[in-house]
Amino acid sequence: MVFHKTGCLVCGKNLQYFQTARTLKCEICGLEFESAAACEDQHFVCDQCHAGAGLDSITSLALETESGNPVAIANKMMKNPLINMHGPEHHYLVVAALLAAYKNSGGHIDLPATLVEARQRAGKVPGGICGYWGCCGAAIGSGIFVSLATCATPMSAEEWRLANTMTSLSLEAIAMNGGPRCCKRDTYLAITAAAGLVRERLGFDMEVSELIVCPFYKGNSSCRKRACPFYNQEGC
């Protein structure tokens, strides 16, 4: 089966979102799930099949890169053909890009082991929650990153505060920017918010350019173009 990069993975048509979840069968694995989204032809692909091998590619790049720039790392991850225009794979992608940049900027973490835990945690964050739960998965990803970097638990004090502060800062930046959702835009917003907190609270300076230009807008049918801070206004 040839998958489409945007819209429905099966046929490429636009997705439709419902107010209440329905029981739908995944077109790839054949299992049934509760979901509030399907395409115009009622095709449905579950989160696990949607992410697919893309999650492995994210881990591989995070382990290979020597960059301390989480935006550059995220861009390289998102340019991989296995990563779709939108989808829950971005929740792990945010964590992995930040962990790799943090490690390469002097952060003290066991990156391979931490990525395993990051993937497990981020994999529990479903797609579409930005609109249905009011909490974007990219923002949650930044909180997961700080939790892992500081070894936070539900019983921690300062680490608990930092992890929750991180999610709130990312979520505020994403919310203030407005919808509709864009996994690329929200990834940039969450990562830049995280870089600021890491610099101010953890003492590590990750390389983040002041100018971020999104190279993915042509593949996004709902791109807000000039209303997005990362839009390539010169069209090059």
C-alpha positions as CSV (number, residue, x, y, z in Angstrom):
1,M,0.0,0.0,0.0
2,V,1.3,3.5,-0.9
3,F,0.6,6.0,1.8
4,H,-0.3,9.6,1.3
5,K,1.8,12.3,3.1
6,T,-1.1,14.5,3.9
7,G,-4.9,14.0,4.5
8,C,-6.0,10.4,4.7
9,L,-3.0,8.0,4.5
10,V,-5.1,5.6,2.5
11,C,-6.6,7.9,-0.2
12,G,-5.3,11.4,0.4
13,K,-8.8,12.9,0.9
14,N,-9.5,15.4,3.7
15,L,-10.1,14.3,7.2
16,Q,-13.4,14.9,8.9
17,Y,-13.6,15.4,12.7
18,F,-16.7,14.3,14.7
19,Q,-18.0,15.8,17.9
20,T,-18.3,12.3,19.5
21,A,-16.1,9.2,19.0
22,R,-17.2,6.3,16.9
23,T,-16.0,2.7,16.7
24,L,-13.9,2.5,13.5
25,K,-11.7,-0.3,12.0
26,C,-8.1,0.6,11.1
27,E,-7.5,0.1,7.4
28,I,-4.0,-1.1,8.0
29,C,-4.0,-3.4,11.1
30,G,-7.8,-4.2,11.0
31,L,-8.3,-3.6,14.7
32,E,-11.2,-1.5,16.0
33,F,-10.7,1.7,18.0
34,E,-12.8,4.6,19.3
35,S,-12.0,7.6,17.1
36,A,-13.4,11.0,16.3
37,A,-11.8,11.3,12.9
38,A,-12.0,9.6,9.5
39,C,-11.6,10.7,5.9
40,E,-14.4,11.7,3.6
41,D,-14.6,8.1,2.4
42,Q,-14.6,6.9,6.1
43,H,-11.1,5.5,6.0
44,F,-9.5,5.3,9.5
45,V,-5.9,4.6,10.5
46,C,-5.0,4.1,14.1
47,D,-2.3,6.1,15.9
48,Q,0.1,3.2,16.0
49,C,-0.2,2.5,12.2
50,H,-0.1,6.2,11.5
51,A,3.2,6.6,13.2
52,G,4.6,3.3,11.9
53,A,8.3,3.1,11.1
54,G,8.5,6.9,11.5
55,L,9.1,6.4,15.3
56,D,12.2,4.3,14.6
57,S,13.6,6.9,12.2
58,I,13.2,9.6,14.9
59,T,15.1,7.4,17.5
60,S,17.9,6.7,15.0
61,L,18.4,10.3,14.1
62,A,18.3,11.4,17.7
63,L,21.1,8.9,18.5
64,E,23.2,9.8,15.5
65,T,23.1,13.6,15.5
66,E,25.8,15.7,17.1
67,S,23.8,18.9,16.8
68,G,22.8,21.0,19.8
69,N,20.0,22.7,17.9
70,P,16.7,21.1,18.6
71,V,14.9,22.9,15.7
72,A,17.5,21.7,13.2
73,I,17.2,18.2,14.6
74,A,13.4,18.3,14.4
75,N,13.5,19.6,10.8
76,K,15.7,16.8,9.8
77,M,13.4,14.3,11.5
78,M,10.3,15.9,9.8
79,K,11.9,15.8,6.4
80,N,12.1,12.0,6.6
81,P,9.5,10.5,4.2
82,L,8.2,8.3,7.0
83,I,7.0,11.4,9.0
84,N,3.6,12.6,7.9
85,M,2.5,16.2,7.6
86,H,0.4,15.8,10.7
87,G,0.1,13.0,13.2
88,P,0.9,11.8,16.7
89,E,4.4,10.9,15.8
90,H,5.2,14.5,16.4
91,H,4.6,14.1,20.1
92,Y,7.6,11.8,20.4
93,L,9.5,13.8,17.8
94,V,9.4,16.9,20.0
95,V,10.8,14.9,23.0
96,A,13.5,13.1,21.0
97,A,14.8,16.3,19.3
98,L,15.0,18.1,22.6
99,L,16.7,15.2,24.4
100,A,19.3,14.9,21.7
101,A,20.0,18.6,21.6
102,Y,20.1,18.7,25.5
103,K,22.6,15.8,25.6
104,N,24.8,17.4,22.9
105,S,24.7,20.7,24.8
106,G,26.1,19.2,27.9
107,G,23.0,17.7,29.6
108,H,23.7,14.7,31.7
109,I,21.4,11.9,30.5
110,D,21.7,8.4,29.2
111,L,20.3,9.2,25.8
112,P,19.5,5.6,24.5
113,A,17.7,4.6,27.7
114,T,15.9,8.0,28.0
115,L,14.7,7.8,24.4
116,V,13.1,4.4,25.1
117,E,11.2,5.9,28.0
118,A,10.3,9.0,26.0
119,R,8.8,6.9,23.2
120,Q,6.8,4.9,25.7
121,R,5.4,8.0,27.4
122,A,4.7,10.0,24.2
123,G,3.1,7.0,22.6
124,K,0.3,7.3,25.2
125,V,-0.6,10.8,23.9
126,P,-3.3,10.3,21.2
127,G,-3.7,12.2,18.0
128,G,-6.2,15.1,17.9
129,I,-6.1,15.9,21.5
130,C,-5.2,19.6,20.7
131,G,-8.8,20.1,19.7
132,Y,-10.6,17.5,21.8
133,W,-8.8,17.7,25.1
134,G,-7.5,21.3,24.8
135,C,-3.8,20.3,25.2
136,C,-1.6,19.9,22.2
137,G,0.6,16.8,22.2
138,A,3.7,18.9,21.2
139,A,3.3,20.9,24.5
140,I,2.9,17.6,26.4
141,G,6.1,16.4,24.6
142,S,8.0,19.4,25.9
143,G,6.8,18.6,29.4
144,I,7.8,15.0,29.0
145,F,11.3,16.2,28.0
146,V,11.7,18.3,31.1
147,S,10.4,15.5,33.3
148,L,13.0,13.1,31.8
149,A,15.8,15.6,31.9
150,T,15.2,16.4,35.6
151,C,14.1,12.8,36.7
152,A,10.8,14.1,37.9
153,T,8.2,11.9,39.4
154,P,4.7,12.6,40.8
155,M,6.4,13.0,44.2
156,S,9.1,15.4,43.2
157,A,9.0,19.1,44.3
158,E,11.0,21.4,42.0
159,E,11.3,18.9,39.2
160,W,7.5,18.4,39.2
161,R,7.0,22.2,39.1
162,L,9.4,22.6,36.2
163,A,7.8,19.8,34.1
164,N,4.4,21.3,34.5
165,T,5.7,24.8,33.9
166,M,7.2,23.6,30.7
167,T,3.9,22.2,29.4
168,S,2.1,25.4,30.3
169,L,4.6,27.6,28.6
170,S,4.5,25.6,25.4
171,L,0.7,25.3,25.5
172,E,0.3,29.1,26.0
173,A,2.5,29.8,23.0
174,I,0.6,27.3,20.9
175,A,-2.8,28.6,22.1
176,M,-2.0,32.2,21.5
177,N,-0.9,31.4,18.0
178,G,-4.4,30.0,17.2
179,G,-5.8,27.2,15.1
180,P,-6.3,25.2,13.0
181,R,-3.7,22.7,14.2
182,C,-0.4,22.4,12.4
183,C,2.0,19.8,13.8
184,K,5.0,21.6,12.2
185,R,4.1,25.0,13.7
186,D,3.3,23.5,17.1
187,T,6.5,21.6,17.1
188,Y,8.5,24.8,16.5
189,L,6.6,26.6,19.2
190,A,7.0,23.8,21.8
191,I,10.7,23.4,21.1
192,T,11.6,27.1,21.3
193,A,9.7,27.4,24.5
194,A,11.6,24.5,25.9
195,A,15.0,26.0,24.8
196,G,14.1,29.1,26.8
197,L,13.3,27.2,29.9
198,V,16.4,25.0,29.6
199,R,18.6,28.1,29.3
200,E,16.9,29.9,32.3
201,R,16.2,27.1,34.7
202,L,18.7,24.3,33.8
203,G,21.7,26.3,32.7
204,F,22.2,24.8,29.3
205,D,22.2,26.9,26.1
206,M,20.8,24.9,23.2
207,E,21.3,26.5,19.8
208,V,18.1,27.9,18.5
209,S,18.0,30.4,15.6
210,E,16.0,33.5,16.1
211,L,14.6,33.0,12.6
212,I,12.8,29.7,11.9
213,V,11.4,29.2,8.4
214,C,9.1,26.3,7.8
215,P,9.9,24.3,4.7
216,F,6.7,22.2,4.9
217,Y,3.9,24.7,4.2
218,K,3.3,23.5,0.6
219,G,2.2,20.1,1.9
220,N,-0.3,21.6,4.4
221,S,-3.7,22.3,2.9
222,S,-4.7,24.2,6.1
223,C,-1.6,26.3,6.3
224,R,-2.4,29.8,7.6
225,K,0.5,31.2,5.5
226,R,1.3,34.8,6.5
227,A,-0.6,34.4,9.7
228,C,2.0,31.8,10.8
229,P,5.2,33.1,12.3
230,F,7.2,30.4,10.5
231,Y,5.7,30.9,7.0
232,N,8.2,31.2,4.2
233,Q,6.9,34.5,2.9
234,E,9.4,34.7,0.0
235,G,8.2,31.4,-1.3
236,C,11.6,30.1,-1.9
